[in-house]
Amino acid sequence: MTPEIENLRQKIDSIEDSLISILNERAKYVLEIGKIKKAQGLPIADSKREEIILKRVAEKNPGPMSNEFMVDVFKKIIDESIKLESKS
């Protein structure tokens, strides 16, 4: 393996570490929202909010990842968030 590839892979590893941290930080806020929703008797799922998130993701995506891919990723994040909120 070349040093150039190794260097680039180390950068990818660092970005992946950041993604893990950011997603878990997001999840902490999701849990707090779940507690508030439960206390106020609000539904966990919010289809309007989901639409807003997915639209924003597609609008803000500069590429090179496709909008379809990014939206799919965020759909998975939203699904997991709903599961977390349901447990809070």
N, CA, C and O atoms as a printed pandas DataFrame, in Angstrom:
     atom_number atom_name residue_name chain_id  residue_number  x_coord  y_coord  z_coord
0              1         N          MET        A               1    0.847   -1.177    0.000
1              2        CA          MET        A               1    0.000    0.000    0.000
2              3         C          MET        A               1    0.897    1.246    0.000
3              4         O          MET        A               1    1.917    1.295    0.688
4              5         N          THR        A               2    0.505    2.216   -0.762
5              6        CA          THR        A               2    1.336    3.420   -0.858
6              7         C          THR        A               2    1.093    4.330    0.341
7              8         O          THR        A               2    0.024    4.289    0.950
8              9         N          PRO        A               3    2.082    5.149    0.678
9             10        CA          PRO        A               3    1.896    6.108    1.774
10            11         C          PRO        A               3    0.742    7.078    1.490
11            12         O          PRO        A               3    0.047    7.506    2.411
12            13         N          GLU        A               4    0.547    7.412    0.247
13            14        CA          GLU        A               4   -0.541    8.336   -0.118
14            15         C          GLU        A               4   -1.908    7.713    0.204
15            16         O          GLU        A               4   -2.786    8.369    0.764
16            17         N          ILE        A               5   -2.068    6.437   -0.162
17            18        CA          ILE        A               5   -3.325    5.751    0.153
18            19         C          ILE        A               5   -3.498    5.628    1.658
19            20         O          ILE        A               5   -4.589    5.862    2.178
20            21         N          GLU        A               6   -2.451    5.269    2.353
21            22        CA          GLU        A               6   -2.524    5.132    3.807
22            23         C          GLU        A               6   -2.917    6.462    4.459
23            24         O          GLU        A               6   -3.735    6.485    5.378
24            25         N          ASN        A               7   -2.346    7.543    3.994
25            26        CA          ASN        A               7   -2.672    8.868    4.514
26            27         C          ASN        A               7   -4.149    9.199    4.273
27            28         O          ASN        A               7   -4.833    9.694    5.168
28            29         N          LEU        A               8   -4.624    8.927    3.081
29            30        CA          LEU        A               8   -6.028    9.199    2.768
30            31         C          LEU        A               8   -6.961    8.324    3.600
31            32         O          LEU        A               8   -8.016    8.779    4.042
32            33         N          ARG        A               9   -6.576    7.082    3.809
33            34        CA          ARG        A               9   -7.400    6.192    4.642
34            35         C          ARG        A               9   -7.433    6.656    6.090
35            36         O          ARG        A               9   -8.460    6.522    6.756
36            37         N          GLN        A              10   -6.340    7.195    6.583
37            38        CA          GLN        A              10   -6.331    7.750    7.938
38            39         C          GLN        A              10   -7.289    8.940    8.033
39            40         O          GLN        A              10   -7.966    9.118    9.045
40            41         N          LYS        A              11   -7.342    9.737    6.992
41            42        CA          LYS        A              11   -8.286   10.865    6.972
42            43         C          LYS        A              11   -9.723   10.353    6.969
43            44         O          LYS        A              11  -10.583   10.907    7.654
44            45         N          ILE        A              12   -9.981    9.301    6.203
45            46        CA          ILE        A              12  -11.314    8.700    6.183
46            47         C          ILE        A              12  -11.668    8.159    7.563
47            48         O          ILE        A              12  -12.787    8.356    8.036
48            49         N          ASP        A              13  -10.724    7.478    8.211
49            50        CA          ASP        A              13  -10.958    6.965    9.568
50            51         C          ASP        A              13  -11.334    8.089   10.528
51            52         O          ASP        A              13  -12.243    7.939   11.345
52            53         N          SER        A              14  -10.641    9.199   10.424
53            54        CA          SER        A              14  -10.915   10.345   11.288
54            55         C          SER        A              14  -12.327   10.892   11.037
55            56         O          SER        A              14  -13.047   11.228   11.977
56            57         N          ILE        A              15  -12.704   10.974    9.780
57            58        CA          ILE        A              15  -14.052   11.448    9.436
58            59         C          ILE        A              15  -15.097   10.476    9.974
59            60         O          ILE        A              15  -16.125   10.898   10.504
60            61         N          GLU        A              16  -14.840    9.186    9.840
61            62        CA          GLU        A              16  -15.782    8.191   10.366
62            63         C          GLU        A              16  -15.921    8.309   11.877
63            64         O          GLU        A              16  -17.025    8.186   12.408
64            65         N          ASP        A              17  -14.820    8.545   12.572
65            66        CA          ASP        A              17  -14.881    8.765   14.022
66            67         C          ASP        A              17  -15.752    9.971   14.344
67            68         O          ASP        A              17  -16.541    9.939   15.289
68            69         N          SER        A              18  -15.609   11.028   13.564
69            70        CA          SER        A              18  -16.420   12.226   13.765
70            71         C          SER        A              18  -17.898   11.942   13.505
71            72         O          SER        A              18  -18.759   12.411   14.250
72            73         N          LEU        A              19  -18.195   11.184   12.463
73            74        CA          LEU        A              19  -19.582   10.829   12.162
74            75         C          LEU        A              19  -20.212   10.054   13.316
75            76         O          LEU        A              19  -21.355   10.313   13.694
76            77         N          ILE        A              20  -19.470    9.112   13.866
77            78        CA          ILE        A              20  -19.976    8.334   15.001
78            79         C          ILE        A              20  -20.307    9.256   16.167
79            80         O          ILE        A              20  -21.369    9.141   16.778
80            81         N          SER        A              21  -19.407   10.156   16.466
81            82        CA          SER        A              21  -19.610   11.092   17.566
82            83         C          SER        A              21  -20.812   12.008   17.301
83            84         O          SER        A              21  -21.641   12.217   18.187
84            85         N          ILE        A              22  -20.903   12.538   16.113
85            86        CA          ILE        A              22  -21.994   13.460   15.755
86            87         C          ILE        A              22  -23.344   12.749   15.799
87            88         O          ILE        A              22  -24.321   13.307   16.299
88            89         N          LEU        A              23  -23.406   11.528   15.283
89            90        CA          LEU        A              23  -24.673   10.794   15.296
90            91         C          LEU        A              23  -25.106   10.475   16.715
91            92         O          LEU        A              23  -26.297   10.524   17.023
92            93         N          ASN        A              24  -24.165   10.152   17.577
93            94        CA          ASN        A              24  -24.520    9.892   18.972
94            95         C          ASN        A              24  -24.914   11.168   19.706
95            96         O          ASN        A              24  -25.783   11.135   20.578
96            97         N          GLU        A              25  -24.296   12.277   19.368
97            98        CA          GLU        A              25  -24.712   13.561   19.944
98            99         C          GLU        A              25  -26.140   13.889   19.510
99           100         O          GLU        A              25  -26.948   14.342   20.319
100          101         N          ARG        A              26  -26.448   13.660   18.233
101          102        CA          ARG        A              26  -27.799   13.877   17.716
102          103         C          ARG        A              26  -28.787   13.004   18.485
103          104         O          ARG        A              26  -29.878   13.450   18.841
104          105         N          ALA        A              27  -28.393   11.753   18.737
105          106        CA          ALA        A              27  -29.271   10.814   19.442
106          107         C          ALA        A              27  -29.597   11.293   20.851
107          108         O          ALA        A              27  -30.701   11.057   21.341
108          109         N          LYS        A              28  -28.661   11.955   21.503
109          110        CA          LYS        A              28  -28.929   12.483   22.847
110          111         C          LYS        A              28  -30.055   13.510   22.814
111          112         O          LYS        A              28  -30.906   13.534   23.704
112          113         N          TYR        A              29  -30.057   14.357   21.788
113          114        CA          TYR        A              29  -31.140   15.337   21.647
114          115         C          TYR        A              29  -32.456   14.652   21.309
115          116         O          TYR        A              29  -33.519   15.060   21.778
116          117         N          VAL        A              30  -32.376   13.606   20.492
117          118        CA          VAL        A              30  -33.569   12.830   20.154
118          119         C          VAL        A              30  -34.198   12.258   21.426
119          120         O          VAL        A              30  -35.416   12.304   21.595
120          121         N          LEU        A              31  -33.372   11.724   22.310
121          122        CA          LEU        A              31  -33.891   11.170   23.563
122          123         C          LEU        A              31  -34.573   12.246   24.407
123          124         O          LEU        A              31  -35.615   11.994   25.012
124          125         N          GLU        A              32  -33.997   13.424   24.447
125          126        CA          GLU        A              32  -34.614   14.529   25.197
126          127         C          GLU        A              32  -35.955   14.917   24.585
127          128         O          GLU        A              32  -36.924   15.153   25.306
128          129         N          ILE        A              33  -36.013   14.981   23.263
129          130        CA          ILE        A              33  -37.274   15.297   22.584
130          131         C          ILE        A              33  -38.309   14.220   22.887
131          132         O          ILE        A              33  -39.481   14.524   23.111
132          133         N          GLY        A              34  -37.875   12.954   22.894
133          134        CA          GLY        A              34  -38.788   11.855   23.211
134          135         C          GLY        A              34  -39.400   12.001   24.592
135          136         O          GLY        A              34  -40.590   11.744   24.772
136          137         N          LYS        A              35  -38.604   12.410   25.569
137          138        CA          LYS        A              35  -39.114   12.617   26.930
138          139         C          LYS        A              35  -40.156   13.730   26.951
139          140         O          LYS        A              35  -41.195   13.607   27.600
140          141         N          ILE        A              36  -39.874   14.808   26.241
141          142        CA          ILE        A              36  -40.820   15.936   26.199
142          143         C          ILE        A              36  -42.119   15.517   25.515
143          144         O          ILE        A              36  -43.209   15.823   25.998
144          145         N          LYS        A              37  -41.996   14.816   24.389
145          146        CA          LYS        A              37  -43.188   14.361   23.672
146          147         C          LYS        A              37  -44.029   13.447   24.561
147          148         O          LYS        A              37  -45.254   13.569   24.602
148          149         N          LYS        A              38  -43.369   12.533   25.270
149          150        CA          LYS        A              38  -44.088   11.611   26.139
150          151         C          LYS        A              38  -44.813   12.383   27.244
151          152         O          LYS        A              38  -45.977   12.109   27.539
152          153         N          ALA        A              39  -44.124   13.344   27.850
153          154        CA          ALA        A              39  -44.717   14.134   28.936
154          155         C          ALA        A              39  -45.909   14.950   28.450
155          156         O          ALA        A              39  -46.858   15.185   29.198
156          157         N          GLN        A              40  -45.854   15.380   27.194
157          158        CA          GLN        A              40  -46.935   16.214   26.653
158          159         C          GLN        A              40  -47.963   15.409   25.865
159          160         O          GLN        A              40  -48.906   15.973   25.309
160          161         N          GLY        A              41  -47.782   14.104   25.818
161          162        CA          GLY        A              41  -48.731   13.256   25.110
162          163         C          GLY        A              41  -48.694   13.422   23.597
163          164         O          GLY        A              41  -49.693   13.193   22.916
164          165         N          LEU        A              42  -47.553   13.815   23.084
165          166        CA          LEU        A              42  -47.417   14.019   21.641
166          167         C          LEU        A              42  -46.969   12.731   20.955
167          168         O          LEU        A              42  -46.295   11.901   21.567
168          169         N          PRO        A              43  -47.340   12.564   19.694
169          170        CA          PRO        A              43  -46.896   11.366   18.968
170          171         C          PRO        A              43  -45.391   11.406   18.723
171          172         O          PRO        A              43  -44.800   12.477   18.583
172          173         N          ILE        A              44  -44.784   10.228   18.673
173          174        CA          ILE        A              44  -43.340   10.137   18.445
174          175         C          ILE        A              44  -43.007   10.517   17.008
175          176         O          ILE        A              44  -42.161   11.379   16.769
176          177         N          ALA        A              45  -43.668    9.877   16.059
177          178        CA          ALA        A              45  -43.387   10.146   14.643
178          179         C          ALA        A              45  -44.050   11.457   14.218
179          180         O          ALA        A              45  -45.163   11.770   14.640
180          181         N          ASP        A              46  -43.348   12.210   13.380
181          182        CA          ASP        A              46  -43.846   13.488   12.881
182          183         C          ASP        A              46  -43.516   13.550   11.389
183          184         O          ASP        A              46  -42.424   13.963   10.998
184          185         N          SER        A              47  -44.475   13.135   10.569
185          186        CA          SER        A              47  -44.217   13.022    9.130
186          187         C          SER        A              47  -43.868   14.364    8.489
187          188         O          SER        A              47  -43.076   14.409    7.548
188          189         N          LYS        A              48  -44.444   15.449    8.984
189          190        CA          LYS        A              48  -44.091   16.766    8.429
190          191         C          LYS        A              48  -42.628   17.103    8.696
191          192         O          LYS        A              48  -41.921   17.591    7.815
192          193         N          ARG        A              49  -42.185   16.835    9.922
193          194        CA          ARG        A              49  -40.784   17.080   10.278
194          195         C          ARG        A              49  -39.863   16.203    9.439
195          196         O          ARG        A              49  -38.813   16.660    8.988
196          197         N          GLU        A              50  -40.247   14.955    9.228
197          198        CA          GLU        A              50  -39.440   14.053    8.405
198          199         C          GLU        A              50  -39.308   14.591    6.982
199          200         O          GLU        A              50  -38.219   14.578    6.409
200          201         N          GLU        A              51  -40.413   15.061    6.416
201          202        CA          GLU        A              51  -40.386   15.637    5.066
202          203         C          GLU        A              51  -39.449   16.839    5.002
203          204         O          GLU        A              51  -38.685   16.989    4.048
204          205         N          ILE        A              52  -39.512   17.685    6.011
205          206        CA          ILE        A              52  -38.662   18.878    6.058
206          207         C          ILE        A              52  -37.189   18.473    6.097
207          208         O          ILE        A              52  -36.364   19.036    5.379
208          209         N          ILE        A              53  -36.869   17.494    6.940
209          210        CA          ILE        A              53  -35.477   17.037    7.051
210          211         C          ILE        A              53  -34.990   16.491    5.716
211          212         O          ILE        A              53  -33.910   16.859    5.255
212          213         N          LEU        A              54  -35.769   15.622    5.095
213          214        CA          LEU        A              54  -35.339   14.986    3.846
214          215         C          LEU        A              54  -35.220   16.001    2.707
215          216         O          LEU        A              54  -34.322   15.901    1.871
216          217         N          LYS        A              55  -36.114   16.958    2.681
217          218        CA          LYS        A              55  -36.028   18.014    1.661
218          219         C          LYS        A              55  -34.767   18.854    1.881
219          220         O          LYS        A              55  -34.047   19.172    0.935
220          221         N          ARG        A              56  -34.514   19.204    3.137
221          222        CA          ARG        A              56  -33.327   20.001    3.458
222          223         C          ARG        A              56  -32.045   19.248    3.113
223          224         O          ARG        A              56  -31.098   19.842    2.596
224          225         N          VAL        A              57  -32.008   17.961    3.392
225          226        CA          VAL        A              57  -30.840   17.145    3.066
226          227         C          VAL        A              57  -30.568   17.204    1.562
227          228         O          VAL        A              57  -29.433   17.425    1.140
228          229         N          ALA        A              58  -31.601   17.008    0.766
229          230        CA          ALA        A              58  -31.435   17.027   -0.693
230          231         C          ALA        A              58  -30.996   18.402   -1.181
231          232         O          ALA        A              58  -30.175   18.504   -2.093
232          233         N          GLU        A              59  -31.536   19.459   -0.583
233          234        CA          GLU        A              59  -31.181   20.819   -1.008
234          235         C          GLU        A              59  -29.756   21.191   -0.618
235          236         O          GLU        A              59  -29.075   21.898   -1.360
236          237         N          LYS        A              60  -29.305   20.727    0.531
237          238        CA          LYS        A              60  -27.982   21.110    1.036
238          239         C          LYS        A              60  -26.853   20.208    0.552
239          240         O          LYS        A              60  -25.681   20.528    0.748
240          241         N          ASN        A              61  -27.190   19.090   -0.075
241          242        CA          ASN        A              61  -26.173   18.142   -0.509
242          243         C          ASN        A              61  -25.395   18.693   -1.708
243          244         O          ASN        A              61  -25.958   18.853   -2.791
244          245         N          PRO        A              62  -24.101   18.984   -1.517
245          246        CA          PRO        A              62  -23.313   19.527   -2.624
246          247         C          PRO        A              62  -22.720   18.445   -3.534
247          248         O          PRO        A              62  -22.134   18.752   -4.572
248          249         N          GLY        A              63  -22.880   17.162   -3.131
249          250        CA          GLY        A              63  -22.267   16.083   -3.896
250          251         C          GLY        A              63  -20.828   15.896   -3.456
251          252         O          GLY        A              63  -20.335   16.718   -2.684
252          253         N          PRO        A              64  -20.148   14.897   -3.886
253          254        CA          PRO        A              64  -20.488   14.032   -5.002
254          255         C          PRO        A              64  -21.458   12.906   -4.659
255          256         O          PRO        A              64  -21.904   12.199   -5.563
256          257         N          MET        A              65  -21.801   12.714   -3.390
257          258        CA          MET        A              65  -22.812   11.713   -3.058
258          259         C          MET        A              65  -24.151   12.155   -3.644
259          260         O          MET        A              65  -24.486   13.339   -3.623
260          261         N          SER        A              66  -24.913   11.194   -4.167
261          262        CA          SER        A              66  -26.207   11.524   -4.783
262          263         C          SER        A              66  -27.227   11.914   -3.720
263          264         O          SER        A              66  -27.128   11.506   -2.562
264          265         N          ASN        A              67  -28.200   12.703   -4.131
265          266        CA          ASN        A              67  -29.285   13.062   -3.223
266          267         C          ASN        A              67  -30.035   11.820   -2.767
267          268         O          ASN        A              67  -30.438   11.729   -1.607
268          269         N          GLU        A              68  -30.224   10.866   -3.667
269          270        CA          GLU        A              68  -30.924    9.633   -3.323
270          271         C          GLU        A              68  -30.211    8.908   -2.183
271          272         O          GLU        A              68  -30.851    8.455   -1.234
272          273         N          PHE        A              69  -28.905    8.802   -2.277
273          274        CA          PHE        A              69  -28.134    8.152   -1.222
274          275         C          PHE        A              69  -28.262    8.914    0.094
275          276         O          PHE        A              69  -28.522    8.319    1.140
276          277         N          MET        A              70  -28.080   10.228    0.038
277          278        CA          MET        A              70  -28.142   11.029    1.261
278          279         C          MET        A              70  -29.510   10.943    1.918
279          280         O          MET        A              70  -29.609   10.835    3.140
280          281         N          VAL        A              71  -30.560   10.990    1.117
281          282        CA          VAL        A              71  -31.910   10.873    1.656
282          283         C          VAL        A              71  -32.104    9.499    2.286
283          284         O          VAL        A              71  -32.707    9.389    3.354
284          285         N          ASP        A              72  -31.598    8.446    1.637
285          286        CA          ASP        A              72  -31.693    7.102    2.213
286          287         C          ASP        A              72  -30.977    7.017    3.562
287          288         O          ASP        A              72  -31.493    6.407    4.499
288          289         N          VAL        A              73  -29.810    7.617    3.664
289          290        CA          VAL        A              73  -29.063    7.622    4.921
290          291         C          VAL        A              73  -29.885    8.310    6.007
291          292         O          VAL        A              73  -29.996    7.804    7.124
292          293         N          PHE        A              74  -30.457    9.458    5.677
293          294        CA          PHE        A              74  -31.226   10.191    6.686
294          295         C          PHE        A              74  -32.537    9.491    7.027
295          296         O          PHE        A              74  -33.033    9.629    8.145
296          297         N          LYS        A              75  -33.101    8.749    6.092
297          298        CA          LYS        A              75  -34.283    7.947    6.425
298          299         C          LYS        A              75  -33.920    6.915    7.499
299          300         O          LYS        A              75  -34.690    6.686    8.432
300          301         N          LYS        A              76  -32.754    6.302    7.363
301          302        CA          LYS        A              76  -32.296    5.345    8.370
302          303         C          LYS        A              76  -32.062    6.045    9.716
303          304         O          LYS        A              76  -32.409    5.510   10.769
304          305         N          ILE        A              77  -31.482    7.226    9.671
305          306        CA          ILE        A              77  -31.256    7.987   10.907
306          307         C          ILE        A              77  -32.589    8.327   11.564
307          308         O          ILE        A              77  -32.731    8.212   12.781
308          309         N          ILE        A              78  -33.552    8.740   10.774
309          310        CA          ILE        A              78  -34.879    9.073   11.302
310          311         C          ILE        A              78  -35.537    7.831   11.895
311          312         O          ILE        A              78  -36.112    7.897   12.981
312          313         N          ASP        A              79  -35.459    6.698   11.193
313          314        CA          ASP        A              79  -36.042    5.454   11.716
314          315         C          ASP        A              79  -35.443    5.089   13.076
315          316         O          ASP        A              79  -36.163    4.718   14.002
316          317         N          GLU        A              80  -34.130    5.198   13.181
317          318        CA          GLU        A              80  -33.473    4.892   14.449
318          319         C          GLU        A              80  -33.872    5.905   15.524
319          320         O          GLU        A              80  -34.023    5.547   16.692
320          321         N          SER        A              81  -34.038    7.153   15.132
321          322        CA          SER        A              81  -34.449    8.189   16.079
322          323         C          SER        A              81  -35.841    7.896   16.640
323          324         O          SER        A              81  -36.093    8.081   17.831
324          325         N          ILE        A              82  -36.720    7.446   15.783
325          326        CA          ILE        A              82  -38.087    7.099   16.243
326          327         C          ILE        A              82  -38.006    5.952   17.245
327          328         O          ILE        A              82  -38.703    5.961   18.259
328          329         N          LYS        A              83  -37.160    4.969   16.964
329          330        CA          LYS        A              83  -36.988    3.857   17.912
330          331         C          LYS        A              83  -36.474    4.367   19.258
331          332         O          LYS        A              83  -36.959    3.952   20.311
332          333         N          LEU        A              84  -35.487    5.273   19.217
333          334        CA          LEU        A              84  -34.929    5.818   20.452
334          335         C          LEU        A              84  -35.985    6.617   21.220
335          336         O          LEU        A              84  -36.120    6.473   22.435
336          337         N          GLU        A              85  -36.726    7.456   20.503
337          338        CA          GLU        A              85  -37.756    8.268   21.170
338          339         C          GLU        A              85  -38.802    7.386   21.811
339          340         O          GLU        A              85  -39.313    7.709   22.883
340          341         N          SER        A              86  -39.126    6.294   21.180
341          342        CA          SER        A              86  -40.138    5.382   21.716
342          343         C          SER        A              86  -39.691    4.760   23.030
343          344         O          SER        A              86  -40.521    4.417   23.871
344          345         N          LYS        A              87  -38.383    4.615   23.209
345          346        CA          LYS        A              87  -37.834    4.014   24.426
346          347         C          LYS        A              87  -37.659    5.020   25.556
347          348         O          LYS        A              87  -37.514    4.630   26.714
348          349         N          SER        A              88  -37.671    6.315   25.231
349          350        CA          SER        A              88  -37.365    7.321   26.268
350          351         C          SER        A              88  -38.541    7.565   27.194
351          352         O          SER        A              88  -38.444    8.378   28.113
